[in-house]
Amino acid sequence: AAFPQDPLPLLISDLQGSSPLSWFRGLEDDAVAAELGLDFQRFLTLNRTLLVAARDHVFSFDLQAQEEGEGLVPNKYLTWRSQDVENCAVRGKLTDECYNYIRVLVPWDSQTLLACGTNSFSPVCRSYGITSLQQEGEELSGQARCPFDATQSNVAVFAEGSLYSATAADFQASDAVVYRSLGPQPPLRSAKYD
């Protein structure tokens, strides 16, 4: 069983129709984003803060400070690049696929954010302070919590103190999994290859 592809956009607007909208084009000194685009992966609103997960970055925007029709400027951002890009390319993947696409971005509790990235087809998770975007604690395996490939569908949510995730659990995306982890109860997963 496989997960369906992500849905198409609900609305596509031409440049003339978007003038009253705010925009974000990335960091001025980010050559990769300038060449490849930002490749947004996830959006999360917490209070008056918009968190945007993209390739190699999570951006934080204070929604109260933004002016209509102006460019969006992140008040904070974190950069999380893969250290394994060369090995990923050796395994037959295109260089564009070997970045760290942040595919999971969920509040762990009122102070902590869980972020997981594809990390050159070797998924990894980290916890960050919600307000500081500073890493807290050690990295965790992202397997069964985050897809290996940025194009694979996934979902993750904390409920009753545990992370529930649904994604592909292997490199070939042949093992679709629903997985409970990071909570007071022992890890639990759906039947393998079911």
C-alpha positions in Angstrom: 0.0 0.0 0.0 1.2 3.5 -0.8 0.2 6.9 0.3 -1.5 9.2 -2.3 0.4 12.1 -3.8 -0.1 15.6 -2.3 -3.1 17.5 -3.7 -2.7 20.2 -6.3 -2.9 23.9 -5.2 -6.4 25.2 -4.6 -5.6 28.6 -6.2 -2.9 29.8 -8.5 -2.7 33.5 -9.0 -0.9 35.5 -11.7 1.5 38.3 -10.8 -1.1 41.1 -11.4 -3.7 39.4 -9.1 -1.2 39.0 -6.3 -0.2 42.6 -5.6 -2.1 43.0 -2.3 -0.6 39.8 -1.0 2.5 39.5 1.1 5.4 37.4 -0.3 8.6 35.7 0.8 11.5 34.9 -1.6 14.0 33.5 0.9 17.2 34.7 2.4 19.2 37.2 0.3 22.5 35.2 0.7 21.0 31.7 0.0 22.4 30.8 -3.5 20.7 27.3 -3.4 17.2 28.9 -2.9 17.9 31.5 -5.6 18.7 28.7 -8.0 16.2 26.0 -7.0 13.5 27.9 -5.2 12.5 27.4 -1.6 10.5 24.2 -1.9 8.1 24.8 1.0 7.2 21.6 2.7 5.0 22.5 5.8 3.2 25.5 7.3 2.3 25.7 11.0 0.6 28.6 12.8 1.2 28.9 16.6 -0.5 31.9 18.2 0.6 34.9 16.0 3.6 33.1 14.5 3.8 31.4 11.2 6.4 28.6 10.9 7.4 27.6 7.4 9.4 24.4 6.8 11.4 24.3 3.5 14.5 22.8 2.1 17.3 23.1 4.7 15.4 25.8 6.7 12.6 26.6 9.1 11.4 30.2 9.0 9.5 32.0 11.7 7.3 35.0 10.9 5.6 37.3 13.4 2.2 37.8 11.8 1.5 40.9 13.8 4.5 42.7 12.4 3.8 42.0 8.8 2.3 44.7 6.5 -0.2 43.9 3.8 1.3 44.0 0.4 4.9 43.9 1.7 7.5 41.2 1.5 7.5 38.8 4.5 10.7 38.9 6.5 11.4 36.1 9.0 12.1 37.3 12.5 14.0 34.1 13.1 15.1 31.1 11.1 17.1 27.9 11.5 19.3 26.3 9.0 19.6 22.5 9.0 21.6 21.1 6.1 22.3 17.5 5.4 25.9 16.4 6.0 25.4 13.4 3.6 24.8 15.0 0.2 27.7 13.2 -1.5 26.8 9.7 -0.3 23.2 10.4 -1.4 24.3 11.2 -4.9 26.5 8.1 -5.0 23.4 6.0 -4.2 21.9 7.2 -7.5 19.8 10.1 -6.4 19.8 13.5 -8.1 21.6 16.3 -6.2 18.3 18.2 -6.0 16.8 15.3 -4.1 19.7 15.1 -1.6 19.0 18.2 0.5 17.3 18.1 3.9 13.6 18.7 3.2 11.8 19.4 6.5 8.7 17.3 6.3 7.6 17.1 9.9 7.0 20.2 11.9 4.7 19.7 14.9 4.5 21.2 18.5 5.7 18.6 21.0 4.4 20.6 23.9 3.9 24.3 24.6 7.6 25.1 24.6 9.1 22.6 22.1 8.8 21.9 18.4 9.6 18.6 16.7 11.2 18.9 13.2 12.1 16.0 11.0 13.9 16.2 7.7 14.6 13.8 4.8 18.4 14.4 5.4 19.6 13.0 2.0 17.3 9.9 2.3 18.3 9.2 5.9 15.6 10.9 8.0 16.5 12.6 11.2 14.4 14.4 13.9 15.4 17.2 16.2 13.6 19.2 18.9 13.8 23.0 19.0 12.5 25.7 21.3 9.4 27.2 19.8 10.3 30.8 20.5 14.1 30.5 20.1 14.4 27.9 17.3 17.5 26.6 19.1 18.1 22.9 19.1 17.3 21.1 22.3 18.7 17.7 23.0 20.1 15.1 20.7 19.0 14.0 17.2 16.6 11.1 16.9 16.1 8.7 14.1 13.5 9.9 11.7 12.7 6.4 10.3 8.9 5.8 10.5 8.4 9.4 11.6 9.5 11.2 8.4 9.6 10.1 4.8 12.9 9.4 3.1 11.9 11.3 0.0 10.5 14.9 -0.1 7.9 13.8 -2.6 6.3 11.2 -0.4 3.2 12.0 1.6 3.2 11.9 5.4 1.4 13.1 8.4 2.5 13.6 12.1 0.7 14.8 15.2 1.2 14.6 19.0 -1.8 13.2 20.9 -1.9 12.2 24.5 1.9 12.7 24.8 2.9 10.5 21.9 3.8 11.2 18.3 1.6 9.5 15.8 3.1 9.4 12.3 2.1 7.9 9.0 4.7 7.7 6.2 7.0 5.3 4.3 9.3 3.4 6.7 11.9 2.4 4.2 14.1 3.8 1.5 12.1 2.1 -1.3 8.8 3.4 0.1 7.4 -0.2 0.1 6.6 -0.3 3.8 3.8 2.2 4.6 3.5 2.6 8.4 1.4 4.2 11.1 3.7 4.6 14.1 3.4 5.7 17.7 6.6 6.9 19.4 8.2 9.5 21.7 5.6 9.1 24.5 5.0 7.4 27.8 3.8 4.2 26.0 6.1 1.8 24.2 6.5 2.3 20.4 3.8 0.7 18.3 3.6 0.3 14.5 1.1 -1.1 12.0 1.9 -4.5 10.5 4.9 -4.5 8.2 4.1 -4.5 4.5 0.3 -4.5 5.3 
